[in-house]
Amino acid sequence: MCDMDVEHLLHVFFDCAFASQCWKHMGLSFDMWEVEDATRWLLDKLVTESHDHLSNIAMILWGLWFFRNKKVWDDRSV
């Protein structure tokens, strides 16, 4: 989305400025500085978070992936 870093899961879903704005817009924030594996982070959340919170996390992750694919495959940015 931002062309500022190598595309990897942590960047696409959390570190990118666009992703960060999406999380803040939904009133969610996570300290990702010590997270090395986005998949493990998400699996941990599946065990510890409420259903409503998980629904919001899933919605944001889906939206970020949707807009990332629009840019990569259709050359369309938000």
PDB file of N, CA, C and O in Angstrom:
ATOM      1  N   MET A   1       0.820  -1.196   0.000  1.00  0.00           N
ATOM      2  CA  MET A   1       0.000   0.000   0.000  1.00  0.00           C
ATOM      3  C   MET A   1       0.860   1.254   0.000  1.00  0.00           C
ATOM      4  O   MET A   1       0.511   2.252  -0.631  1.00  0.00           O
ATOM      5  N   CYS A   2       1.979   1.206   0.704  1.00  0.00           N
ATOM      6  CA  CYS A   2       2.744   2.446   0.890  1.00  0.00           C
ATOM      7  C   CYS A   2       4.068   2.459   0.134  1.00  0.00           C
ATOM      8  O   CYS A   2       4.674   3.519  -0.022  1.00  0.00           O
ATOM      9  N   ASP A   3       4.524   1.306  -0.335  1.00  0.00           N
ATOM     10  CA  ASP A   3       5.822   1.199  -1.009  1.00  0.00           C
ATOM     11  C   ASP A   3       6.975   1.688  -0.141  1.00  0.00           C
ATOM     12  O   ASP A   3       7.991   2.156  -0.655  1.00  0.00           O
ATOM     13  N   MET A   4       6.813   1.576   1.192  1.00  0.00           N
ATOM     14  CA  MET A   4       7.845   2.060   2.101  1.00  0.00           C
ATOM     15  C   MET A   4       8.675   0.935   2.716  1.00  0.00           C
ATOM     16  O   MET A   4       9.700   1.211   3.340  1.00  0.00           O
ATOM     17  N   ASP A   5       8.270  -0.304   2.559  1.00  0.00           N
ATOM     18  CA  ASP A   5       8.968  -1.420   3.182  1.00  0.00           C
ATOM     19  C   ASP A   5       8.717  -2.666   2.354  1.00  0.00           C
ATOM     20  O   ASP A   5       7.825  -2.696   1.507  1.00  0.00           O
ATOM     21  N   VAL A   6       9.508  -3.686   2.606  1.00  0.00           N
ATOM     22  CA  VAL A   6       9.286  -4.971   1.973  1.00  0.00           C
ATOM     23  C   VAL A   6       7.938  -5.490   2.444  1.00  0.00           C
ATOM     24  O   VAL A   6       7.603  -5.379   3.623  1.00  0.00           O
ATOM     25  N   GLU A   7       7.167  -6.055   1.527  1.00  0.00           N
ATOM     26  CA  GLU A   7       5.853  -6.554   1.901  1.00  0.00           C
ATOM     27  C   GLU A   7       5.985  -7.858   2.676  1.00  0.00           C
ATOM     28  O   GLU A   7       6.449  -8.866   2.144  1.00  0.00           O
ATOM     29  N   HIS A   8       5.576  -7.826   3.926  1.00  0.00           N
ATOM     30  CA  HIS A   8       5.468  -9.012   4.763  1.00  0.00           C
ATOM     31  C   HIS A   8       4.234  -8.829   5.629  1.00  0.00           C
ATOM     32  O   HIS A   8       3.710  -7.719   5.727  1.00  0.00           O
ATOM     33  N   LEU A   9       3.767  -9.879   6.249  1.00  0.00           N
ATOM     34  CA  LEU A   9       2.481  -9.840   6.949  1.00  0.00           C
ATOM     35  C   LEU A   9       2.407  -8.746   8.010  1.00  0.00           C
ATOM     36  O   LEU A   9       1.405  -8.037   8.096  1.00  0.00           O
ATOM     37  N   LEU A  10       3.455  -8.604   8.816  1.00  0.00           N
ATOM     38  CA  LEU A  10       3.413  -7.579   9.855  1.00  0.00           C
ATOM     39  C   LEU A  10       3.323  -6.182   9.257  1.00  0.00           C
ATOM     40  O   LEU A  10       2.624  -5.319   9.788  1.00  0.00           O
ATOM     41  N   HIS A  11       4.025  -5.959   8.157  1.00  0.00           N
ATOM     42  CA  HIS A  11       3.967  -4.634   7.544  1.00  0.00           C
ATOM     43  C   HIS A  11       2.603  -4.379   6.913  1.00  0.00           C
ATOM     44  O   HIS A  11       1.982  -3.344   7.155  1.00  0.00           O
ATOM     45  N   VAL A  12       2.146  -5.321   6.109  1.00  0.00           N
ATOM     46  CA  VAL A  12       0.865  -5.147   5.406  1.00  0.00           C
ATOM     47  C   VAL A  12      -0.279  -4.915   6.381  1.00  0.00           C
ATOM     48  O   VAL A  12      -1.124  -4.049   6.152  1.00  0.00           O
ATOM     49  N   PHE A  13      -0.313  -5.676   7.460  1.00  0.00           N
ATOM     50  CA  PHE A  13      -1.461  -5.629   8.362  1.00  0.00           C
ATOM     51  C   PHE A  13      -1.312  -4.690   9.560  1.00  0.00           C
ATOM     52  O   PHE A  13      -2.310  -4.359  10.200  1.00  0.00           O
ATOM     53  N   PHE A  14      -0.090  -4.253   9.879  1.00  0.00           N
ATOM     54  CA  PHE A  14       0.066  -3.445  11.084  1.00  0.00           C
ATOM     55  C   PHE A  14       0.995  -2.242  10.927  1.00  0.00           C
ATOM     56  O   PHE A  14       0.646  -1.143  11.356  1.00  0.00           O
ATOM     57  N   ASP A  15       2.162  -2.426  10.325  1.00  0.00           N
ATOM     58  CA  ASP A  15       3.180  -1.367  10.296  1.00  0.00           C
ATOM     59  C   ASP A  15       2.937  -0.298   9.241  1.00  0.00           C
ATOM     60  O   ASP A  15       3.312   0.858   9.434  1.00  0.00           O
ATOM     61  N   CYS A  16       2.324  -0.667   8.143  1.00  0.00           N
ATOM     62  CA  CYS A  16       2.050   0.284   7.067  1.00  0.00           C
ATOM     63  C   CYS A  16       1.186   1.429   7.603  1.00  0.00           C
ATOM     64  O   CYS A  16       0.288   1.202   8.413  1.00  0.00           O
ATOM     65  N   ALA A  17       1.451   2.637   7.159  1.00  0.00           N
ATOM     66  CA  ALA A  17       0.689   3.801   7.629  1.00  0.00           C
ATOM     67  C   ALA A  17      -0.808   3.625   7.354  1.00  0.00           C
ATOM     68  O   ALA A  17      -1.637   3.981   8.191  1.00  0.00           O
ATOM     69  N   PHE A  18      -1.151   3.080   6.194  1.00  0.00           N
ATOM     70  CA  PHE A  18      -2.561   2.832   5.862  1.00  0.00           C
ATOM     71  C   PHE A  18      -3.180   1.861   6.866  1.00  0.00           C
ATOM     72  O   PHE A  18      -4.279   2.103   7.367  1.00  0.00           O
ATOM     73  N   ALA A  19      -2.483   0.770   7.160  1.00  0.00           N
ATOM     74  CA  ALA A  19      -2.989  -0.219   8.112  1.00  0.00           C
ATOM     75  C   ALA A  19      -3.146   0.406   9.491  1.00  0.00           C
ATOM     76  O   ALA A  19      -4.159   0.203  10.160  1.00  0.00           O
ATOM     77  N   SER A  20      -2.160   1.151   9.906  1.00  0.00           N
ATOM     78  CA  SER A  20      -2.215   1.801  11.218  1.00  0.00           C
ATOM     79  C   SER A  20      -3.422   2.724  11.329  1.00  0.00           C
ATOM     80  O   SER A  20      -4.082   2.760  12.368  1.00  0.00           O
ATOM     81  N   GLN A  21      -3.715   3.467  10.274  1.00  0.00           N
ATOM     82  CA  GLN A  21      -4.877   4.357  10.275  1.00  0.00           C
ATOM     83  C   GLN A  21      -6.180   3.564  10.368  1.00  0.00           C
ATOM     84  O   GLN A  21      -7.120   3.991  11.038  1.00  0.00           O
ATOM     85  N   CYS A  22      -6.238   2.426   9.706  1.00  0.00           N
ATOM     86  CA  CYS A  22      -7.438   1.587   9.758  1.00  0.00           C
ATOM     87  C   CYS A  22      -7.687   1.087  11.175  1.00  0.00           C
ATOM     88  O   CYS A  22      -8.818   1.136  11.660  1.00  0.00           O
ATOM     89  N   TRP A  23      -6.642   0.608  11.843  1.00  0.00           N
ATOM     90  CA  TRP A  23      -6.780   0.136  13.219  1.00  0.00           C
ATOM     91  C   TRP A  23      -7.241   1.268  14.125  1.00  0.00           C
ATOM     92  O   TRP A  23      -8.143   1.085  14.943  1.00  0.00           O
ATOM     93  N   LYS A  24      -6.630   2.427  13.985  1.00  0.00           N
ATOM     94  CA  LYS A  24      -7.000   3.565  14.826  1.00  0.00           C
ATOM     95  C   LYS A  24      -8.433   4.005  14.568  1.00  0.00           C
ATOM     96  O   LYS A  24      -9.151   4.357  15.503  1.00  0.00           O
ATOM     97  N   HIS A  25      -8.851   3.987  13.318  1.00  0.00           N
ATOM     98  CA  HIS A  25     -10.212   4.375  12.958  1.00  0.00           C
ATOM     99  C   HIS A  25     -11.240   3.470  13.656  1.00  0.00           C
ATOM    100  O   HIS A  25     -12.320   3.925  14.033  1.00  0.00           O
ATOM    101  N   MET A  26     -10.900   2.214  13.819  1.00  0.00           N
ATOM    102  CA  MET A  26     -11.803   1.262  14.468  1.00  0.00           C
ATOM    103  C   MET A  26     -11.636   1.250  15.990  1.00  0.00           C
ATOM    104  O   MET A  26     -12.310   0.490  16.685  1.00  0.00           O
ATOM    105  N   GLY A  27     -10.738   2.094  16.505  1.00  0.00           N
ATOM    106  CA  GLY A  27     -10.532   2.172  17.946  1.00  0.00           C
ATOM    107  C   GLY A  27      -9.737   1.018  18.518  1.00  0.00           C
ATOM    108  O   GLY A  27      -9.835   0.716  19.707  1.00  0.00           O
ATOM    109  N   LEU A  28      -8.947   0.371  17.668  1.00  0.00           N
ATOM    110  CA  LEU A  28      -8.115  -0.745  18.110  1.00  0.00           C
ATOM    111  C   LEU A  28      -6.646  -0.396  17.925  1.00  0.00           C
ATOM    112  O   LEU A  28      -6.268   0.256  16.952  1.00  0.00           O
ATOM    113  N   SER A  29      -5.839  -0.831  18.856  1.00  0.00           N
ATOM    114  CA  SER A  29      -4.398  -0.679  18.685  1.00  0.00           C
ATOM    115  C   SER A  29      -3.707  -1.828  19.401  1.00  0.00           C
ATOM    116  O   SER A  29      -4.162  -2.297  20.445  1.00  0.00           O
ATOM    117  N   PHE A  30      -2.634  -2.258  18.837  1.00  0.00           N
ATOM    118  CA  PHE A  30      -1.864  -3.364  19.395  1.00  0.00           C
ATOM    119  C   PHE A  30      -0.393  -2.978  19.375  1.00  0.00           C
ATOM    120  O   PHE A  30       0.077  -2.330  18.439  1.00  0.00           O
ATOM    121  N   ASP A  31       0.329  -3.383  20.418  1.00  0.00           N
ATOM    122  CA  ASP A  31       1.765  -3.151  20.470  1.00  0.00           C
ATOM    123  C   ASP A  31       2.437  -4.281  19.696  1.00  0.00           C
ATOM    124  O   ASP A  31       2.577  -5.396  20.200  1.00  0.00           O
ATOM    125  N   MET A  32       2.847  -3.984  18.480  1.00  0.00           N
ATOM    126  CA  MET A  32       3.393  -5.008  17.599  1.00  0.00           C
ATOM    127  C   MET A  32       4.923  -4.994  17.541  1.00  0.00           C
ATOM    128  O   MET A  32       5.509  -5.754  16.770  1.00  0.00           O
ATOM    129  N   TRP A  33       5.570  -4.160  18.325  1.00  0.00           N
ATOM    130  CA  TRP A  33       7.030  -4.029  18.253  1.00  0.00           C
ATOM    131  C   TRP A  33       7.755  -5.324  18.562  1.00  0.00           C
ATOM    132  O   TRP A  33       8.808  -5.592  17.983  1.00  0.00           O
ATOM    133  N   GLU A  34       7.222  -6.123  19.452  1.00  0.00           N
ATOM    134  CA  GLU A  34       7.898  -7.361  19.828  1.00  0.00           C
ATOM    135  C   GLU A  34       7.350  -8.583  19.094  1.00  0.00           C
ATOM    136  O   GLU A  34       7.824  -9.699  19.305  1.00  0.00           O
ATOM    137  N   VAL A  35       6.362  -8.376  18.240  1.00  0.00           N
ATOM    138  CA  VAL A  35       5.769  -9.488  17.493  1.00  0.00           C
ATOM    139  C   VAL A  35       6.652  -9.813  16.294  1.00  0.00           C
ATOM    140  O   VAL A  35       6.977  -8.939  15.489  1.00  0.00           O
ATOM    141  N   GLU A  36       7.033 -11.076  16.188  1.00  0.00           N
ATOM    142  CA  GLU A  36       7.859 -11.518  15.063  1.00  0.00           C
ATOM    143  C   GLU A  36       7.084 -12.358  14.059  1.00  0.00           C
ATOM    144  O   GLU A  36       7.510 -12.512  12.915  1.00  0.00           O
ATOM    145  N   ASP A  37       5.953 -12.898  14.481  1.00  0.00           N
ATOM    146  CA  ASP A  37       5.189 -13.805  13.647  1.00  0.00           C
ATOM    147  C   ASP A  37       3.707 -13.409  13.697  1.00  0.00           C
ATOM    148  O   ASP A  37       3.033 -13.634  14.702  1.00  0.00           O
ATOM    149  N   ALA A  38       3.211 -12.822  12.614  1.00  0.00           N
ATOM    150  CA  ALA A  38       1.825 -12.348  12.566  1.00  0.00           C
ATOM    151  C   ALA A  38       0.837 -13.496  12.704  1.00  0.00           C
ATOM    152  O   ALA A  38      -0.225 -13.330  13.305  1.00  0.00           O
ATOM    153  N   THR A  39       1.168 -14.644  12.162  1.00  0.00           N
ATOM    154  CA  THR A  39       0.273 -15.791  12.240  1.00  0.00           C
ATOM    155  C   THR A  39       0.115 -16.248  13.684  1.00  0.00           C
ATOM    156  O   THR A  39      -1.003 -16.501  14.132  1.00  0.00           O
ATOM    157  N   ARG A  40       1.205 -16.357  14.408  1.00  0.00           N
ATOM    158  CA  ARG A  40       1.147 -16.765  15.817  1.00  0.00           C
ATOM    159  C   ARG A  40       0.387 -15.721  16.638  1.00  0.00           C
ATOM    160  O   ARG A  40      -0.389 -16.074  17.527  1.00  0.00           O
ATOM    161  N   TRP A  41       0.607 -14.444  16.341  1.00  0.00           N
ATOM    162  CA  TRP A  41      -0.107 -13.369  17.041  1.00  0.00           C
ATOM    163  C   TRP A  41      -1.616 -13.567  16.873  1.00  0.00           C
ATOM    164  O   TRP A  41      -2.370 -13.494  17.842  1.00  0.00           O
ATOM    165  N   LEU A  42      -2.048 -13.819  15.628  1.00  0.00           N
ATOM    166  CA  LEU A  42      -3.473 -13.993  15.367  1.00  0.00           C
ATOM    167  C   LEU A  42      -4.019 -15.242  16.055  1.00  0.00           C
ATOM    168  O   LEU A  42      -5.117 -15.210  16.609  1.00  0.00           O
ATOM    169  N   LEU A  43      -3.273 -16.330  16.026  1.00  0.00           N
ATOM    170  CA  LEU A  43      -3.719 -17.548  16.705  1.00  0.00           C
ATOM    171  C   LEU A  43      -3.858 -17.320  18.209  1.00  0.00           C
ATOM    172  O   LEU A  43      -4.785 -17.838  18.830  1.00  0.00           O
ATOM    173  N   ASP A  44      -2.952 -16.556  18.790  1.00  0.00           N
ATOM    174  CA  ASP A  44      -3.065 -16.206  20.215  1.00  0.00           C
ATOM    175  C   ASP A  44      -4.320 -15.380  20.476  1.00  0.00           C
ATOM    176  O   ASP A  44      -4.991 -15.576  21.490  1.00  0.00           O
ATOM    177  N   LYS A  45      -4.640 -14.463  19.575  1.00  0.00           N
ATOM    178  CA  LYS A  45      -5.834 -13.632  19.732  1.00  0.00           C
ATOM    179  C   LYS A  45      -7.103 -14.480  19.669  1.00  0.00           C
ATOM    180  O   LYS A  45      -8.078 -14.186  20.360  1.00  0.00           O
ATOM    181  N   LEU A  46      -7.097 -15.518  18.855  1.00  0.00           N
ATOM    182  CA  LEU A  46      -8.273 -16.391  18.742  1.00  0.00           C
ATOM    183  C   LEU A  46      -8.621 -17.044  20.076  1.00  0.00           C
ATOM    184  O   LEU A  46      -9.780 -17.369  20.330  1.00  0.00           O
ATOM    185  N   VAL A  47      -7.625 -17.233  20.916  1.00  0.00           N
ATOM    186  CA  VAL A  47      -7.831 -17.869  22.212  1.00  0.00           C
ATOM    187  C   VAL A  47      -8.175 -16.855  23.296  1.00  0.00           C
ATOM    188  O   VAL A  47      -8.900 -17.178  24.237  1.00  0.00           O
ATOM    189  N   THR A  48      -7.662 -15.630  23.174  1.00  0.00           N
ATOM    190  CA  THR A  48      -7.757 -14.683  24.288  1.00  0.00           C
ATOM    191  C   THR A  48      -8.805 -13.580  24.116  1.00  0.00           C
ATOM    192  O   THR A  48      -9.203 -12.970  25.108  1.00  0.00           O
ATOM    193  N   GLU A  49      -9.251 -13.311  22.925  1.00  0.00           N
ATOM    194  CA  GLU A  49     -10.148 -12.171  22.690  1.00  0.00           C
ATOM    195  C   GLU A  49     -11.617 -12.592  22.649  1.00  0.00           C
ATOM    196  O   GLU A  49     -11.940 -13.754  22.403  1.00  0.00           O
ATOM    197  N   SER A  50     -12.487 -11.629  22.894  1.00  0.00           N
ATOM    198  CA  SER A  50     -13.927 -11.867  22.824  1.00  0.00           C
ATOM    199  C   SER A  50     -14.367 -12.035  21.368  1.00  0.00           C
ATOM    200  O   SER A  50     -13.651 -11.662  20.439  1.00  0.00           O
ATOM    201  N   HIS A  51     -15.545 -12.598  21.197  1.00  0.00           N
ATOM    202  CA  HIS A  51     -16.092 -12.801  19.850  1.00  0.00           C
ATOM    203  C   HIS A  51     -16.241 -11.467  19.111  1.00  0.00           C
ATOM    204  O   HIS A  51     -15.901 -11.374  17.931  1.00  0.00           O
ATOM    205  N   ASP A  52     -16.744 -10.446  19.791  1.00  0.00           N
ATOM    206  CA  ASP A  52     -16.914  -9.130  19.160  1.00  0.00           C
ATOM    207  C   ASP A  52     -15.580  -8.537  18.737  1.00  0.00           C
ATOM    208  O   ASP A  52     -15.457  -7.982  17.645  1.00  0.00           O
ATOM    209  N   HIS A  53     -14.580  -8.656  19.605  1.00  0.00           N
ATOM    210  CA  HIS A  53     -13.261  -8.123  19.287  1.00  0.00           C
ATOM    211  C   HIS A  53     -12.658  -8.881  18.100  1.00  0.00           C
ATOM    212  O   HIS A  53     -12.064  -8.278  17.206  1.00  0.00           O
ATOM    213  N   LEU A  54     -12.817 -10.198  18.101  1.00  0.00           N
ATOM    214  CA  LEU A  54     -12.315 -11.004  16.977  1.00  0.00           C
ATOM    215  C   LEU A  54     -13.016 -10.650  15.673  1.00  0.00           C
ATOM    216  O   LEU A  54     -12.392 -10.659  14.612  1.00  0.00           O
ATOM    217  N   SER A  55     -14.296 -10.342  15.742  1.00  0.00           N
ATOM    218  CA  SER A  55     -15.022  -9.928  14.537  1.00  0.00           C
ATOM    219  C   SER A  55     -14.431  -8.649  13.966  1.00  0.00           C
ATOM    220  O   SER A  55     -14.272  -8.527  12.752  1.00  0.00           O
ATOM    221  N   ASN A  56     -14.105  -7.696  14.830  1.00  0.00           N
ATOM    222  CA  ASN A  56     -13.487  -6.451  14.369  1.00  0.00           C
ATOM    223  C   ASN A  56     -12.099  -6.690  13.798  1.00  0.00           C
ATOM    224  O   ASN A  56     -11.740  -6.105  12.776  1.00  0.00           O
ATOM    225  N   ILE A  57     -11.316  -7.542  14.448  1.00  0.00           N
ATOM    226  CA  ILE A  57      -9.982  -7.861  13.945  1.00  0.00           C
ATOM    227  C   ILE A  57     -10.095  -8.501  12.560  1.00  0.00           C
ATOM    228  O   ILE A  57      -9.369  -8.123  11.641  1.00  0.00           O
ATOM    229  N   ALA A  58     -11.000  -9.464  12.412  1.00  0.00           N
ATOM    230  CA  ALA A  58     -11.175 -10.148  11.128  1.00  0.00           C
ATOM    231  C   ALA A  58     -11.614  -9.164  10.044  1.00  0.00           C
ATOM    232  O   ALA A  58     -11.129  -9.224   8.914  1.00  0.00           O
ATOM    233  N   MET A  59     -12.519  -8.269  10.384  1.00  0.00           N
ATOM    234  CA  MET A  59     -13.003  -7.294   9.414  1.00  0.00           C
ATOM    235  C   MET A  59     -11.864  -6.384   8.939  1.00  0.00           C
ATOM    236  O   MET A  59     -11.749  -6.109   7.744  1.00  0.00           O
ATOM    237  N   ILE A  60     -11.040  -5.926   9.851  1.00  0.00           N
ATOM    238  CA  ILE A  60      -9.932  -5.045   9.469  1.00  0.00           C
ATOM    239  C   ILE A  60      -8.909  -5.804   8.632  1.00  0.00           C
ATOM    240  O   ILE A  60      -8.444  -5.297   7.612  1.00  0.00           O
ATOM    241  N   LEU A  61      -8.556  -7.011   9.054  1.00  0.00           N
ATOM    242  CA  LEU A  61      -7.596  -7.802   8.280  1.00  0.00           C
ATOM    243  C   LEU A  61      -8.116  -8.069   6.871  1.00  0.00           C
ATOM    244  O   LEU A  61      -7.362  -7.966   5.904  1.00  0.00           O
ATOM    245  N   TRP A  62      -9.411  -8.413   6.744  1.00  0.00           N
ATOM    246  CA  TRP A  62      -9.984  -8.654   5.425  1.00  0.00           C
ATOM    247  C   TRP A  62      -9.920  -7.386   4.579  1.00  0.00           C
ATOM    248  O   TRP A  62      -9.537  -7.438   3.410  1.00  0.00           O
ATOM    249  N   GLY A  63     -10.293  -6.250   5.163  1.00  0.00           N
ATOM    250  CA  GLY A  63     -10.275  -4.990   4.425  1.00  0.00           C
ATOM    251  C   GLY A  63      -8.881  -4.616   3.960  1.00  0.00           C
ATOM    252  O   GLY A  63      -8.697  -4.167   2.828  1.00  0.00           O
ATOM    253  N   LEU A  64      -7.903  -4.798   4.827  1.00  0.00           N
ATOM    254  CA  LEU A  64      -6.524  -4.487   4.437  1.00  0.00           C
ATOM    255  C   LEU A  64      -6.076  -5.380   3.284  1.00  0.00           C
ATOM    256  O   LEU A  64      -5.439  -4.906   2.343  1.00  0.00           O
ATOM    257  N   TRP A  65      -6.404  -6.668   3.354  1.00  0.00           N
ATOM    258  CA  TRP A  65      -6.023  -7.587   2.274  1.00  0.00           C
ATOM    259  C   TRP A  65      -6.761  -7.229   0.980  1.00  0.00           C
ATOM    260  O   TRP A  65      -6.174  -7.293  -0.100  1.00  0.00           O
ATOM    261  N   PHE A  66      -8.030  -6.857   1.076  1.00  0.00           N
ATOM    262  CA  PHE A  66      -8.817  -6.462  -0.086  1.00  0.00           C
ATOM    263  C   PHE A  66      -8.170  -5.256  -0.784  1.00  0.00           C
ATOM    264  O   PHE A  66      -7.966  -5.275  -1.997  1.00  0.00           O
ATOM    265  N   PHE A  67      -7.850  -4.218  -0.016  1.00  0.00           N
ATOM    266  CA  PHE A  67      -7.272  -3.015  -0.614  1.00  0.00           C
ATOM    267  C   PHE A  67      -5.848  -3.242  -1.088  1.00  0.00           C
ATOM    268  O   PHE A  67      -5.410  -2.624  -2.058  1.00  0.00           O
ATOM    269  N   ARG A  68      -5.127  -4.119  -0.416  1.00  0.00           N
ATOM    270  CA  ARG A  68      -3.779  -4.489  -0.884  1.00  0.00           C
ATOM    271  C   ARG A  68      -3.881  -5.161  -2.251  1.00  0.00           C
ATOM    272  O   ARG A  68      -3.100  -4.857  -3.153  1.00  0.00           O
ATOM    273  N   ASN A  69      -4.843  -6.073  -2.406  1.00  0.00           N
ATOM    274  CA  ASN A  69      -5.014  -6.762  -3.693  1.00  0.00           C
ATOM    275  C   ASN A  69      -5.480  -5.810  -4.786  1.00  0.00           C
ATOM    276  O   ASN A  69      -5.079  -5.959  -5.940  1.00  0.00           O
ATOM    277  N   LYS A  70      -6.317  -4.840  -4.448  1.00  0.00           N
ATOM    278  CA  LYS A  70      -6.726  -3.837  -5.442  1.00  0.00           C
ATOM    279  C   LYS A  70      -5.509  -3.098  -5.982  1.00  0.00           C
ATOM    280  O   LYS A  70      -5.424  -2.821  -7.178  1.00  0.00           O
ATOM    281  N   LYS A  71      -4.571  -2.781  -5.102  1.00  0.00           N
ATOM    282  CA  LYS A  71      -3.373  -2.062  -5.553  1.00  0.00           C
ATOM    283  C   LYS A  71      -2.463  -2.972  -6.372  1.00  0.00           C
ATOM    284  O   LYS A  71      -1.976  -2.582  -7.434  1.00  0.00           O
ATOM    285  N   VAL A  72      -2.238  -4.181  -5.876  1.00  0.00           N
ATOM    286  CA  VAL A  72      -1.305  -5.095  -6.552  1.00  0.00           C
ATOM    287  C   VAL A  72      -1.844  -5.553  -7.901  1.00  0.00           C
ATOM    288  O   VAL A  72      -1.106  -5.559  -8.887  1.00  0.00           O
ATOM    289  N   TRP A  73      -3.108  -5.933  -7.962  1.00  0.00           N
ATOM    290  CA  TRP A  73      -3.645  -6.559  -9.169  1.00  0.00           C
ATOM    291  C   TRP A  73      -4.362  -5.581 -10.106  1.00  0.00           C
ATOM    292  O   TRP A  73      -4.386  -5.799 -11.318  1.00  0.00           O
ATOM    293  N   ASP A  74      -4.939  -4.518  -9.569  1.00  0.00           N
ATOM    294  CA  ASP A  74      -5.682  -3.580 -10.396  1.00  0.00           C
ATOM    295  C   ASP A  74      -5.030  -2.196 -10.468  1.00  0.00           C
ATOM    296  O   ASP A  74      -5.544  -1.303 -11.142  1.00  0.00           O
ATOM    297  N   ASP A  75      -3.905  -2.018  -9.779  1.00  0.00           N
ATOM    298  CA  ASP A  75      -3.194  -0.737  -9.718  1.00  0.00           C
ATOM    299  C   ASP A  75      -4.130   0.383  -9.262  1.00  0.00           C
ATOM    300  O   ASP A  75      -4.075   1.503  -9.769  1.00  0.00           O
ATOM    301  N   ARG A  76      -4.994   0.054  -8.287  1.00  0.00           N
ATOM    302  CA  ARG A  76      -5.942   1.037  -7.740  1.00  0.00           C
ATOM    303  C   ARG A  76      -5.648   1.218  -6.258  1.00  0.00           C
ATOM    304  O   ARG A  76      -5.592   0.246  -5.505  1.00  0.00           O
ATOM    305  N   SER A  77      -5.463   2.461  -5.847  1.00  0.00           N
ATOM    306  CA  SER A  77      -5.200   2.764  -4.443  1.00  0.00           C
ATOM    307  C   SER A  77      -6.390   3.490  -3.839  1.00  0.00           C
ATOM    308  O   SER A  77      -7.171   4.144  -4.530  1.00  0.00           O
ATOM    309  N   VAL A  78      -6.498   3.352  -2.526  1.00  0.00           N
ATOM    310  CA  VAL A  78      -7.562   4.030  -1.791  1.00  0.00           C
ATOM    311  C   VAL A  78      -7.143   5.467  -1.559  1.00  0.00           C
ATOM    312  O   VAL A  78      -7.888   6.238  -0.953  1.00  0.00           O
TER     313      VAL A  78
END
